[in-house]
Amino acid sequence: MVIREPGAEPRVAGMKEVAAAAGVSLGTVSNVLNRPDRVSPATRAKVEAAMAELRFVRNESARQLRAGRSRVLAYVMLDGSNPFFTDVAAGMEDAADAADLSLFLCNSAHQPSREAAYLGRLEQQRVQGVLITPVDPDEPLLGEIARRGTPVVVVDRTPEGTTHCSVAVDDVYGGEIAVRHLVEQGHDRIAFIGNHTTVGQVRDRRLGALRALEAAGLGPDHLVDLTTSALTVADGRGAGERLAGLPASVRPTAAFCANDLVALGLLQTCANLRMSVPDDLAIVGYDDIEFAAAAAVPLTSVRQPRRRLGRTAVELLLAETTETGHEHRKVVFTPELVVRASTLR
C-alpha cells in the first residue's frame, strides 16, 4: 500500500505501518521477518496478514546495509552474444539460486575500459563476490579488488599466481584432440580460424593444434592461419570466402575453428559456394553449443562443460566467503571431442 500524507511525497508502507496495523511492536515485525521461530504462530499470522493487506515489500537493500553483506553475486562475461557464456551463466544461476543468492550479469564485450567500469560499480555496490571471464586474466585491478575485500573468481582462464580461485578448461588439450581427429581422417593441410593474437583461450587452442601436427610428424606450415577480428558467425563467413579463394594446390581440406559460431559461419559459406562438407572441407568447431548439433551439417565440436564451469565457479566463491583459512584453487576440466557429420566422410 502507498501511504499518502498531506504535503508529503507518497511512500510505500514500512515496518512501522505493519506493526501499527497488527497491533504489535516493531521488534515483533522484525522477528517475523528475520527470526520467525521466535514468534508464536498466532502472532506471526496476524503480522503476515497486515503485511498482505498493506502490500508490504521488504527493503532488502537496507537489511544488507545493516548486515554489511550482500546477497548478490555478479558475473562479468567476455561476450554476451556468445551462447557459450550464457550457458556458463546459467550454471552460475543454478548454484546461486540454490544458495538463495541473486546473480547480476554484465558484458564487457572484450573492452578493458568497460570491464573496469563494471568492476568499480560492483565493488561500490558491495556485491558478495565477482565472477569474471576477464579480457586479461592477470589484470592488476582484479587483485586490488580482492585485497579490498571482494572475492574474485576467474572463469574460463587460469591466471598466474595464487591471488584468486579459477575454473577453466584445458584449451591446449582441446586443440590437440580437434586436430588429431582431422589428421586421423586423412587431412594434412588444416586451416585454423580465429583471433589467436588477442584472445588467450584461442591462443591455447592453436598451440594444441600445432602439438597435434607435431605428434603426427607434420610441421607448423601444415596449419594455415586465417585470422579473424572476432569470433562471430560473420567472421566465419568471411574466413570461408578467403579459404575458398585460395589456389586449389594450397587450399586446406579441413578447418579447425576457434568456436562454434565461427564454424557455423564457415558452414554457411560452404553451402553458398556449393562446397560439400565434409568432402570438400571438413570442419571442427569448439564449445559444442546447442546449435552445433542442429546445424544443416551437424558439427563436430570440442565440448566444454559449460554449466559445470558456472556452478563450480560459484561454489569456489561461496567457499571463499565462508571458509576460514581458505586456500585458492585452480580447477581445470578436460574437454571432449563430439564427432558428427561435418568431419566423417
C-alpha positions in Angstrom: 0.0 0.0 0.0 1.2 3.5 -0.8 1.0 5.9 2.2 -0.1 9.4 1.3 0.3 12.2 3.8 -0.8 15.8 3.2 2.0 17.9 1.7 4.4 14.9 1.6 5.6 12.6 -1.2 3.8 9.2 -1.3 5.7 6.3 0.3 5.5 2.6 0.5 4.2 1.1 3.7 7.1 0.2 6.0 7.6 -1.9 9.2 6.1 0.8 11.4 2.8 0.7 9.5 2.8 -3.1 9.6 3.3 -3.0 13.4 0.5 -0.5 13.9 -1.9 -2.4 11.7 -1.1 -5.7 13.5 -1.1 -4.2 17.0 2.4 -5.4 17.8 5.8 -3.9 18.4 8.3 -3.0 15.8 10.6 -5.7 17.2 7.9 -8.3 16.7 7.7 -7.4 13.0 11.4 -7.6 12.7 11.4 -11.1 14.3 8.7 -12.3 11.9 11.0 -11.2 9.0 14.3 -12.4 10.4 13.7 -14.9 13.2 10.1 -16.3 12.7 10.8 -19.2 15.1 10.8 -16.7 18.0 7.2 -15.6 17.3 4.1 -17.6 18.2 2.1 -18.9 15.2 -0.9 -16.7 16.1 1.1 -13.5 16.3 3.0 -14.4 13.1 -0.2 -15.0 11.2 -1.5 -11.6 12.4 1.7 -9.8 11.3 1.7 -11.6 7.9 -2.0 -10.7 7.4 -1.1 -7.0 8.0 1.8 -7.2 5.5 -0.5 -8.7 2.9 -3.2 -6.0 3.5 -0.6 -3.2 3.3 1.2 -4.8 0.4 4.4 -4.6 2.4 7.7 -5.3 0.5 10.8 -5.9 2.5 13.6 -3.4 2.0 16.4 -5.9 1.2 19.0 -3.2 0.5 18.6 -1.7 3.9 18.8 -5.1 5.6 22.0 -5.9 3.7 23.5 -2.5 4.5 22.9 -3.2 8.2 24.3 -6.7 7.9 27.3 -5.5 5.9 26.9 -8.3 3.4 25.1 -8.5 0.1 23.0 -11.4 -1.2 24.2 -10.7 -4.7 26.9 -12.2 -6.9 27.9 -10.8 -10.3 29.3 -12.3 -13.4 31.3 -10.1 -15.8 31.2 -12.1 -19.0 33.5 -11.6 -22.0 31.0 -11.7 -24.8 27.2 -11.7 -24.1 26.4 -12.5 -27.7 28.2 -15.9 -27.5 25.9 -18.8 -26.3 28.9 -20.3 -24.5 29.0 -17.5 -21.9 25.2 -17.5 -21.4 25.3 -21.3 -20.8 28.1 -20.7 -18.2 25.9 -18.0 -16.6 23.0 -20.5 -16.4 25.2 -22.8 -14.4 26.1 -20.0 -12.1 22.5 -19.1 -11.7 21.6 -22.7 -10.7 24.3 -22.6 -7.9 23.4 -19.1 -6.8 19.7 -19.9 -6.6 20.4 -23.0 -4.5 22.3 -20.7 -2.1 19.4 -18.2 -2.0 21.5 -15.6 -3.9 20.8 -13.4 -6.9 23.1 -13.2 -9.9 23.8 -10.0 -11.8 25.1 -10.3 -15.4 27.5 -7.8 -17.0 29.0 -7.9 -20.5 32.5 -6.4 -21.0 32.3 -7.1 -24.8 36.1 -7.6 -24.9 36.6 -4.0 -23.8 39.0 -3.4 -20.9 37.6 0.0 -20.1 34.1 -1.4 -19.9 35.3 -4.3 -17.7 37.0 -1.8 -15.3 33.9 0.3 -15.1 31.7 -2.7 -14.2 34.2 -3.8 -11.6 34.2 -0.4 -10.0 30.4 -0.3 -9.8 30.1 -3.8 -8.4 32.7 -3.1 -5.7 30.7 0.1 -4.8 27.5 -2.0 -4.6 29.3 -4.3 -2.1 28.3 -7.5 -4.0 29.2 -10.7 -2.2 31.7 -11.6 -4.9 32.6 -11.2 -8.5 32.9 -14.0 -11.1 34.7 -12.8 -14.3 35.9 -14.0 -17.6 38.5 -11.2 -18.0 40.0 -9.6 -21.0 43.3 -10.2 -19.3 43.4 -12.8 -16.5 46.4 -11.1 -15.0 44.7 -7.6 -14.9 46.1 -5.9 -11.7 42.6 -4.5 -10.8 41.3 -8.0 -10.1 43.9 -8.4 -7.3 43.2 -4.9 -6.0 39.5 -5.6 -5.6 40.2 -8.9 -3.8 42.6 -7.2 -1.4 39.9 -4.7 -0.6 37.6 -7.5 0.5 35.6 -8.5 -2.6 36.3 -12.1 -3.5 37.0 -12.7 -7.2 36.9 -16.0 -9.2 38.3 -16.1 -12.7 36.2 -18.1 -15.1 37.4 -19.8 -18.4 41.0 -18.6 -17.8 43.8 -19.6 -15.4 45.7 -16.6 -14.0 49.3 -16.6 -12.9 49.9 -16.7 -9.2 47.5 -17.5 -6.4 45.6 -14.3 -6.0 42.2 -15.8 -7.0 40.4 -19.1 -7.4 39.8 -20.0 -11.0 37.9 -22.6 -13.1 38.8 -23.3 -16.7 39.1 -26.0 -19.4 42.3 -27.3 -20.8 42.2 -25.5 -24.2 45.6 -26.8 -25.3 44.3 -30.3 -25.0 41.1 -29.3 -26.7 43.1 -28.0 -29.7 45.1 -31.3 -29.7 42.1 -33.6 -29.9 40.4 -31.5 -32.6 43.4 -31.6 -35.0 44.4 -35.1 -34.1 40.9 -36.2 -35.3 41.3 -34.3 -38.5 44.7 -35.9 -39.1 43.2 -39.3 -38.5 40.6 -38.5 -41.1 43.4 -38.1 -43.6 43.9 -34.3 -43.6 47.4 -32.9 -43.6 46.7 -29.3 -44.5 44.4 -27.7 -41.9 43.1 -24.1 -41.6 43.0 -22.5 -38.1 40.3 -19.9 -38.0 40.2 -17.5 -35.0 41.8 -14.4 -33.3 44.7 -16.2 -31.6 46.7 -12.9 -31.4 44.2 -11.3 -29.0 42.3 -14.0 -27.1 44.2 -16.3 -24.7 41.8 -19.2 -25.0 42.1 -19.2 -28.8 45.9 -18.9 -28.5 45.9 -22.1 -26.4 43.7 -23.9 -28.8 46.0 -23.1 -31.7 49.0 -24.3 -29.6 47.2 -27.6 -29.1 46.6 -27.8 -32.9 50.4 -27.4 -33.5 51.2 -30.0 -30.9 48.9 -32.5 -32.7 50.5 -31.8 -36.0 54.0 -32.3 -34.5 52.9 -35.6 -33.0 51.8 -36.7 -36.4 55.2 -35.7 -37.9 53.8 -32.6 -39.6 55.4 -29.2 -39.4 53.7 -25.9 -38.4 53.4 -25.0 -42.1 50.6 -27.6 -42.3 48.5 -25.2 -40.2 47.1 -22.3 -42.3 46.1 -19.3 -40.2 43.0 -17.4 -41.3 42.9 -14.8 -38.6 39.7 -13.1 -37.7 38.9 -9.9 -35.8 36.3 -11.6 -33.6 34.6 -14.9 -33.1 31.2 -14.4 -34.7 29.2 -16.1 -37.4 30.1 -13.2 -39.7 33.8 -13.7 -39.1 33.4 -17.4 -40.0 31.6 -16.5 -43.3 34.4 -14.1 -44.2 37.1 -16.7 -43.4 35.2 -19.1 -45.6 35.4 -16.8 -48.5 39.1 -16.3 -48.0 39.6 -20.0 -47.8 37.6 -20.7 -51.0 39.7 -18.1 -52.8 43.0 -19.9 -52.2 44.5 -21.8 -55.1 43.4 -25.5 -55.0 47.0 -26.6 -54.7 47.4 -24.9 -51.3 43.8 -24.8 -50.1 43.2 -26.7 -46.8 40.9 -29.7 -46.9 39.9 -29.2 -43.2 39.3 -26.3 -40.8 39.6 -26.1 -37.0 37.5 -23.1 -35.9 38.2 -21.4 -32.6 34.5 -21.6 -31.6 31.2 -22.9 -32.9 29.9 -19.5 -34.1 32.9 -19.2 -36.5 32.3 -22.8 -37.6 28.6 -22.1 -38.3 29.5 -19.1 -40.4 32.0 -21.2 -42.3 29.3 -23.8 -42.9 27.1 -21.1 -44.4 29.7 -20.0 -46.8 30.3 -23.6 -47.9 26.6 -24.0 -48.6 26.5 -20.8 -50.6 29.5 -21.8 -52.6 28.3 -25.3 -53.1 31.3 -26.8 -51.3 30.5 -30.2 -49.8 31.1 -30.7 -46.1 33.0 -32.9 -45.3 34.0 -34.0 -48.8 35.4 -30.6 -49.9 36.1 -29.3 -46.4 35.9 -31.0 -43.0 35.0 -28.6 -40.1 35.6 -28.8 -36.4 34.2 -26.2 -34.0 34.7 -25.6 -30.3 32.3 -25.3 -27.3 29.6 -27.6 -28.6 26.8 -25.1 -28.1 23.3 -26.2 -28.7 23.3 -25.0 -32.4 26.2 -27.3 -33.3 24.2 -30.5 -33.3 21.3 -28.7 -35.0 23.3 -27.3 -38.0 22.4 -28.3 -41.6 25.5 -30.5 -41.4 25.8 -31.5 -37.7 29.0 -30.0 -36.5 31.9 -31.9 -34.9 32.9 -29.9 -31.9 35.1 -29.8 -28.8 32.7 -29.9 -25.9 33.3 -27.8 -22.8 31.2 -28.5 -19.6 29.7 -25.0 -19.7 27.1 -25.2 -16.9 29.5 -27.1 -14.8 32.1 -24.3 -15.2 29.5 -21.9 -13.9 28.4 -24.0 -11.0 31.9 -24.7 -9.9 32.8 -21.0 -10.1 30.0 -20.1 -7.7 31.0 -23.0 -5.4 34.5 -21.7 -5.2 33.3 -18.2 -4.5 31.0 -19.3 -1.7 33.7 -21.4 -0.2 36.0 -18.3 -0.1 33.3 -16.3 1.7 32.6 -18.9 4.3 35.8 -20.9 5.0 38.4 -19.8 7.5 41.9 -20.2 6.2 40.6 -20.5 2.6 43.2 -21.5 0.1 42.7 -20.5 -3.6 42.1 -23.4 -6.0 42.6 -23.7 -9.7 40.1 -26.1 -11.2 40.8 -27.3 -14.8 38.3 -29.5 -16.7 39.2 -31.8 -19.6 37.2 -31.2 -22.8 36.0 -34.0 -25.1 35.5 -34.3 -28.8 32.0 -34.9 -30.1 32.2 -36.3 -33.6 29.4 -35.6 -36.1 28.8 -35.5 -39.8 31.0 -32.4 -40.5 34.2 -34.5 -40.4 33.0 -38.0 -41.2 33.3 -38.9 -44.9 
